[in-house]
């Protein structure tokens, strides 16, 4: 498995970790598991932002995973290039999660843009 494929695995885990964090800091208890989405809908501050970051992680996962797989499948991109953009994407996601939870909207948006550039770069490398 390439480093880029491992990055897909990490990108898959990040929303789950963020969801766990949202529940933990939001005061999630066993009874809340009957309606976990209702619990998160009532969340506020850091817990609400962590939940929103989780949702964004699911939204951006498919384009990233597809870009990595396509870059491998076409055989036109060098492995170093695929790995580079994939690792940079994961680093951008970590920065994005941090900025979202810490309520730094401008930095969060800029870092989100870095992640999108990584995805687009993977597609371009596949041409």
N, CA, C and O of each residue as an XYZ file, in Angstrom:
508
protein
N       0.835     -1.177      0.000
C       0.000      0.000      0.000
C       0.883      1.244      0.000
O       1.865      1.329      0.737
N       0.518      2.186     -0.825
C       1.316      3.412     -0.906
C       0.976      4.356      0.249
O      -0.035      4.190      0.932
N       1.838      5.342      0.447
C       1.587      6.359      1.467
C       0.272      7.086      1.175
O      -0.482      7.406      2.095
N       0.003      7.343     -0.092
C      -1.224      8.038     -0.471
C      -2.466      7.219     -0.099
O      -3.475      7.778      0.331
N      -2.390      5.908     -0.264
C      -3.527      5.062      0.149
C      -3.710      5.108      1.665
O      -4.839      5.088      2.155
N      -2.623      5.168      2.395
C      -2.726      5.310      3.849
C      -3.378      6.647      4.207
O      -4.105      6.751      5.195
N      -3.111      7.654      3.399
C      -3.745      8.956      3.640
C      -5.258      8.874      3.453
O      -6.003      9.547      4.166
N      -5.718      8.066      2.512
C      -7.166      7.848      2.372
C      -7.707      7.242      3.660
O      -8.750      7.661      4.162
N      -6.998      6.261      4.188
C      -7.423      5.616      5.440
C      -7.491      6.636      6.581
O      -8.449      6.645      7.353
N      -6.485      7.481      6.679
C      -6.462      8.510      7.724
C      -7.617      9.490      7.518
O      -8.296      9.867      8.474
N      -7.837      9.900      6.269
C      -8.938     10.830      5.974
C     -10.287     10.217      6.338
O     -11.212     10.932      6.723
N     -10.400      8.916      6.219
C     -11.633      8.225      6.605
C     -11.827      8.271      8.117
O     -12.953      8.402      8.596
N     -10.737      8.164      8.864
C     -10.817      8.138     10.330
C     -11.073      9.510     10.955
O     -11.694      9.599     12.014
N     -10.607     10.565     10.318
C     -10.690     11.896     10.921
C     -12.108     12.319     11.312
O     -12.285     12.852     12.407
N     -13.133     12.108     10.466
C     -14.484     12.489     10.906
C     -14.958     11.674     12.117
O     -15.667     12.196     12.978
N     -14.575     10.428     12.181
C     -14.982      9.596     13.326
C     -14.329     10.103     14.603
O     -14.972     10.170     15.650
N     -13.061     10.456     14.518
C     -12.355     11.000     15.684
C     -12.990     12.326     16.104
O     -13.172     12.591     17.292
N     -13.317     13.140     15.128
C     -13.941     14.430     15.423
C     -15.324     14.246     16.039
O     -15.706     14.995     16.937
N     -16.077     13.254     15.562
C     -17.400     12.970     16.134
C     -17.260     12.529     17.588
O     -18.030     12.956     18.449
N     -16.287     11.686     17.854
C     -16.038     11.245     19.235
C     -15.714     12.451     20.115
O     -16.224     12.575     21.229
N     -14.870     13.329     19.605
C     -14.488     14.524     20.361
C     -15.712     15.413     20.616
O     -15.887     15.924     21.722
N     -16.548     15.596     19.604
C     -17.749     16.430     19.758
C     -18.649     15.878     20.857
O     -19.176     16.629     21.678
N     -18.815     14.581     20.864
C     -19.670     13.965     21.892
C     -19.027     14.073     23.273
O     -19.701     14.351     24.265
N     -17.730     13.852     23.321
C     -17.037     13.893     24.612
C     -17.120     15.272     25.249
O     -17.494     15.393     26.415
N     -16.779     16.307     24.501
C     -16.793     17.643     25.095
C     -18.216     18.190     25.233
O     -18.447     19.141     25.980
N     -19.171     17.586     24.512
C     -20.558     18.026     24.607
C     -21.318     17.393     25.757
O     -22.466     17.753     26.016
N     -20.680     16.440     26.460
C     -21.325     15.804     27.602
C     -22.210     14.629     27.240
O     -23.157     14.324     27.964
N     -21.924     13.972     26.144
C     -22.689     12.807     25.676
C     -22.700     11.721     26.748
O     -21.656     11.371     27.297
N     -23.888     11.192     27.043
C     -24.021     10.085     27.991
C     -24.719      8.931     27.294
O     -25.219      9.089     26.180
N     -24.758      7.781     27.937
C     -25.313      6.569     27.324
C     -26.745      6.770     26.835
O     -27.101      6.270     25.768
N     -27.570      7.486     27.588
C     -28.955      7.708     27.162
C     -29.040      8.512     25.865
O     -30.007      8.378     25.114
N     -28.044      9.339     25.602
C     -28.034     10.128     24.365
C     -27.855      9.254     23.132
O     -28.123      9.691     22.013
N     -27.407      8.031     23.332
C     -27.185      7.142     22.200
C     -28.491      6.695     21.551
O     -28.474      6.142     20.451
N     -29.616      6.926     22.212
C     -30.911      6.632     21.594
C     -31.182      7.587     20.435
O     -31.829      7.218     19.456
N     -30.683      8.814     20.552
C     -30.875      9.837     19.520
C     -29.613     10.693     19.416
O     -29.629     11.867     19.783
N     -28.522     10.111     18.919
C     -27.250     10.850     18.895
C     -27.283     12.094     18.004
O     -26.610     13.080     18.302
N     -28.044     12.059     16.932
C     -28.101     13.241     16.057
C     -28.841     14.384     16.725
O     -28.492     15.551     16.548
N     -29.864     14.043     17.494
C     -30.578     15.078     18.251
C     -29.656     15.690     19.294
O     -29.699     16.895     19.539
N     -28.823     14.859     19.905
C     -27.855     15.373     20.882
C     -26.931     16.391     20.220
O     -26.728     17.487     20.743
N     -26.373     16.022     19.065
C     -25.439     16.912     18.389
C     -26.129     18.161     17.851
O     -25.499     19.212     17.734
N     -27.414     18.058     17.523
C     -28.158     19.238     17.063
C     -28.289     20.276     18.180
O     -28.415     21.470     17.911
N     -28.258     19.818     19.426
C     -28.343     20.724     20.577
C     -26.968     21.200     21.058
O     -26.875     22.040     21.953
N     -25.921     20.667     20.471
C     -24.564     21.014     20.902
C     -24.274     22.486     20.608
O     -24.887     23.087     19.726
N     -23.344     23.050     21.349
C     -22.950     24.440     21.139
C     -21.449     24.588     21.364
O     -20.780     23.680     21.858
N     -20.948     25.748     20.992
C     -19.529     26.086     21.112
C     -18.635     25.030     20.455
O     -18.867     24.648     19.308
N     -17.624     24.561     21.174
C     -16.654     23.630     20.597
C     -17.301     22.342     20.106
O     -16.924     21.823     19.056
N     -18.265     21.823     20.850
C     -18.917     20.571     20.443
C     -19.655     20.758     19.120
O     -19.600     19.884     18.255
N     -20.338     21.879     18.954
C     -21.056     22.147     17.704
C     -20.080     22.338     16.556
O     -20.319     21.859     15.447
N     -18.981     23.034     16.815
C     -17.989     23.236     15.758
C     -17.304     21.924     15.387
O     -17.014     21.693     14.213
N     -17.042     21.067     16.366
C     -16.449     19.754     16.082
C     -17.407     18.911     15.256
O     -16.979     18.190     14.355
N     -18.700     18.994     15.556
C     -19.692     18.261     14.770
C     -19.725     18.788     13.332
O     -19.801     18.000     12.390
N     -19.669     20.094     13.159
C     -19.652     20.669     11.811
C     -18.380     20.257     11.062
O     -18.425     19.981      9.863
N     -17.264     20.218     11.762
C     -16.003     19.780     11.149
C     -16.102     18.313     10.730
O     -15.582     17.918      9.687
N     -16.777     17.514     11.560
C     -17.003     16.108     11.209
C     -17.778     16.015      9.897
O     -17.408     15.251      9.005
N     -18.834     16.778      9.786
C     -19.660     16.744      8.576
C     -18.864     17.157      7.348
O     -19.008     16.559      6.282
N     -18.021     18.185      7.494
C     -17.194     18.606      6.376
C     -16.196     17.520      5.993
O     -15.859     17.363      4.820
N     -15.725     16.771      6.988
C     -14.806     15.670      6.700
C     -15.437     14.615      5.807
O     -14.781     14.057      4.928
N     -16.729     14.344      6.042
C     -17.437     13.395      5.179
C     -17.622     13.973      3.778
O     -17.528     13.248      2.788
N     -17.884     15.275      3.693
C     -18.123     15.913      2.395
C     -16.874     15.919      1.522
O     -16.973     15.752      0.306
N     -15.712     16.106      2.117
C     -14.482     16.244      1.335
C     -13.787     14.901      1.103
O     -12.879     14.800      0.278
N     -14.218     13.880      1.831
C     -13.548     12.577      1.736
C     -13.640     11.973      0.340
O     -12.627     11.542     -0.211
N     -14.833     11.934     -0.237
C     -15.019     11.271     -1.541
C     -14.177     11.915     -2.644
O     -13.514     11.195     -3.390
N     -14.179     13.246     -2.773
C     -13.322     13.820     -3.822
C     -11.840     13.512     -3.611
O     -11.113     13.270     -4.574
N     -11.392     13.521     -2.358
C      -9.988     13.213     -2.090
C      -9.672     11.758     -2.432
O      -8.701     11.477     -3.135
N     -10.489     10.841     -1.937
C     -10.246      9.419     -2.200
C     -10.269      9.134     -3.702
O      -9.427      8.396     -4.213
N     -11.226      9.716     -4.395
C     -11.305      9.515     -5.846
C     -10.059     10.054     -6.535
O      -9.521      9.411     -7.437
N      -9.596     11.228     -6.119
C      -8.416     11.826     -6.747
C      -7.182     10.945     -6.567
O      -6.395     10.773     -7.497
N      -7.016     10.388     -5.364
C      -5.868      9.515     -5.114
C      -5.967      8.242     -5.961
O      -4.988      7.820     -6.577
N      -7.124      7.654     -5.986
C      -7.303      6.411     -6.746
C      -7.110      6.659     -8.237
O      -6.466      5.862     -8.920
N      -7.660      7.751     -8.743
C      -7.496      8.072    -10.160
C      -6.038      8.354    -10.483
O      -5.543      7.927    -11.526
N      -5.343      9.067     -9.604
C      -3.921      9.354     -9.839
C      -3.118      8.061     -9.928
O      -2.201      7.953    -10.743
N      -3.456      7.084     -9.097
C      -2.779      5.791     -9.175
C      -3.182      5.045    -10.444
O      -2.333      4.488    -11.140
N      -4.468      5.037    -10.736
C      -4.998      4.217    -11.834
C      -4.496      4.667    -13.205
O      -4.238      3.834    -14.074
N      -4.359      5.966    -13.404
C      -3.918      6.431    -14.720
C      -2.457      6.116    -14.971
O      -2.044      5.944    -16.118
N      -1.677      6.040    -13.913
C      -0.255      5.754    -14.057
C       0.543      6.924    -14.610
O       1.724      6.779    -14.927
N      -0.094      8.080    -14.729
C       0.594      9.239    -15.303
C       1.289     10.107    -14.267
O       2.173     10.893    -14.609
N       0.902      9.974    -13.011
C       1.504     10.785    -11.944
C       2.608      9.990    -11.256
O       2.470      8.790    -11.017
N       3.694     10.668    -10.944
C       4.776     10.024    -10.194
C       4.279      9.721     -8.781
O       3.483     10.473     -8.219
N       4.751      8.622     -8.221
C       4.313      8.255     -6.870
C       4.654      9.330     -5.852
O       3.876      9.592     -4.934
N       5.813      9.951     -6.010
C       6.182     11.036     -5.101
C       5.139     12.151     -5.142
O       4.756     12.683     -4.100
N       4.683     12.501     -6.332
C       3.691     13.565     -6.498
C       2.380     13.193     -5.810
O       1.787     14.013     -5.109
N       1.937     11.973     -6.008
C       0.691     11.502     -5.385
C       0.832     11.531     -3.867
O      -0.062     11.995     -3.159
N       1.954     11.034     -3.380
C       2.194     11.030     -1.932
C       2.263     12.453     -1.372
O       1.701     12.743     -0.315
N       2.954     13.330     -2.089
C       3.121     14.713     -1.636
C       1.768     15.391     -1.440
O       1.496     15.938     -0.372
N       0.921     15.357     -2.463
C      -0.377     16.024     -2.377
C      -1.291     15.349     -1.367
O      -2.120     16.012     -0.743
N      -1.153     14.058     -1.201
C      -1.977     13.328     -0.227
C      -1.592     13.673      1.208
O      -2.463     13.899      2.049
N      -0.293     13.714      1.490
C       0.166     14.071      2.833
C      -0.189     15.531      3.132
O      -0.631     15.855      4.234
N       0.005     16.396      2.157
C      -0.354     17.803      2.359
C      -1.854     17.940      2.627
O      -2.269     18.772      3.434
N      -2.661     17.128      1.953
C      -4.106     17.152      2.204
C      -4.406     16.776      3.657
O      -5.194     17.446      4.324
N      -3.776     15.706      4.145
C      -4.005     15.281      5.533
C      -3.556     16.367      6.506
O      -4.253     16.644      7.482
N      -2.418     16.977      6.259
C      -1.952     18.066      7.124
C      -2.947     19.230      7.095
O      -3.220     19.851      8.123
N      -3.481     19.516      5.911
C      -4.466     20.603      5.814
C      -5.733     20.251      6.584
O      -6.351     21.124      7.195
N      -6.121     18.992      6.560
C      -7.322     18.582      7.305
C      -7.094     18.709      8.810
O      -7.993     19.121      9.542
N      -5.910     18.362      9.265
C      -5.615     18.510     10.692
C      -5.658     19.986     11.093
O      -6.218     20.335     12.132
N      -5.071     20.842     10.273
C      -5.127     22.276     10.529
C      -6.552     22.800     10.472
O      -6.943     23.646     11.275
N      -7.325     22.294      9.522
C      -8.725     22.694      9.379
C      -9.519     22.333     10.630
O     -10.279     23.150     11.149
N      -9.337     21.110     11.107
C     -10.060     20.670     12.308
C      -9.683     21.540     13.504
O     -10.548     21.960     14.273
N      -8.401     21.805     13.653
C      -7.946     22.641     14.757
C      -8.593     24.024     14.677
O      -9.140     24.519     15.662
N      -8.526     24.641     13.500
C      -9.068     25.994     13.349
C     -10.585     26.019     13.515
O     -11.133     26.984     14.047
N     -11.258     24.976     13.070
C     -12.719     24.938     13.211
C     -13.097     24.850     14.693
O     -13.937     25.612     15.172
N     -12.482     23.934     15.401
C     -12.810     23.734     16.816
C     -12.415     24.953     17.645
O     -13.127     25.315     18.582
N     -11.293     25.593     17.314
C     -10.814     26.764     18.062
C     -11.477     28.072     17.597
O     -11.144     29.147     18.095
N     -12.411     27.977     16.647
C     -13.183     29.132     16.158
C     -12.290     30.190     15.516
O     -12.295     31.358     15.905
N     -11.530     29.748     14.530
C     -10.681     30.648     13.751
C     -11.157     30.576     12.297
O     -10.532     29.904     11.476
N     -12.270     31.271     11.972
C     -12.923     31.075     10.673
C     -12.088     31.459      9.456
O     -12.127     30.752      8.449
N     -11.337     32.551      9.516
C     -10.554     32.949      8.348
C      -9.461     31.923      8.057
O      -9.295     31.493      6.915
N      -8.719     31.534      9.088
C      -7.664     30.529      8.917
C      -8.257     29.204      8.450
O      -7.688     28.523      7.597
N      -9.408     28.849      9.019
C     -10.085     27.608      8.630
C     -10.408     27.616      7.140
O     -10.165     26.631      6.443
N     -10.953     28.723      6.656
C     -11.309     28.803      5.235
C     -10.078     28.743      4.334
O     -10.105     28.108      3.280
N      -9.007     29.401      4.752
C      -7.764     29.351      3.969
C      -7.214     27.932      3.914
O      -6.794     27.458      2.858
N      -7.220     27.270      5.041
C      -6.700     25.895      5.094
C      -7.596     24.951      4.304
O      -7.103     24.022      3.664
N      -8.902     25.175      4.340
C      -9.813     24.376      3.515
C      -9.424     24.521      2.045
O      -9.429     23.545      1.295
N      -9.087     25.746      1.640
C      -8.661     25.983      0.263
C      -7.402     25.212     -0.097
O      -7.270     24.736     -1.225
N      -6.479     25.082      0.844
C      -5.269     24.284      0.611
C      -5.662     22.833      0.315
O      -5.107     22.208     -0.588
N      -6.608     22.311      1.070
C      -7.070     20.938      0.843
C      -7.676     20.764     -0.541
O      -7.446     19.752     -1.203
N      -8.443     21.743     -0.973
C      -9.049     21.686     -2.310
C      -7.966     21.756     -3.382
O      -8.045     21.054     -4.390
N      -6.965     22.590     -3.173
C      -5.840     22.669     -4.125
C      -5.147     21.304     -4.214
O      -4.748     20.886     -5.301
N      -5.002     20.618     -3.094
C      -4.382     19.282     -3.101
C      -5.188     18.316     -3.968
O      -4.622     17.566     -4.764
N      -6.495     18.339     -3.811
C      -7.360     17.449     -4.592
C      -7.256     17.775     -6.081
O      -7.093     16.878     -6.908
N      -7.350     19.039     -6.411
C      -7.264     19.452     -7.816
C      -5.893     19.096     -8.392
O      -5.792     18.679     -9.546
N      -4.855     19.257     -7.600
C      -3.498     18.916     -8.059
C      -3.359     17.433     -8.366
O      -2.667     17.047     -9.308
N      -4.016     16.612     -7.570
C      -4.002     15.163     -7.842
C      -4.679     14.854     -9.184
O      -4.202     14.021     -9.954
N      -5.781     15.529     -9.444
C      -6.455     15.330    -10.739
C      -5.577     15.820    -11.886
O      -5.462     15.151    -12.913
N      -4.965     16.973    -11.713
C      -4.087     17.515    -12.763
C      -2.905     16.590    -13.020
O      -2.498     16.396    -14.165
N      -2.359     16.024    -11.958
C      -1.222     15.097    -12.106
C      -1.622     13.838    -12.870
O      -0.765     13.130    -13.400
N      -2.910     13.563    -12.923
C      -3.405     12.356    -13.594
C      -3.604     12.536    -15.088
O      -3.875     11.572    -15.804
N      -3.472     13.754    -15.552
C      -3.725     14.036    -16.980
C      -2.573     13.577    -17.846
O      -2.617     13.736    -19.066
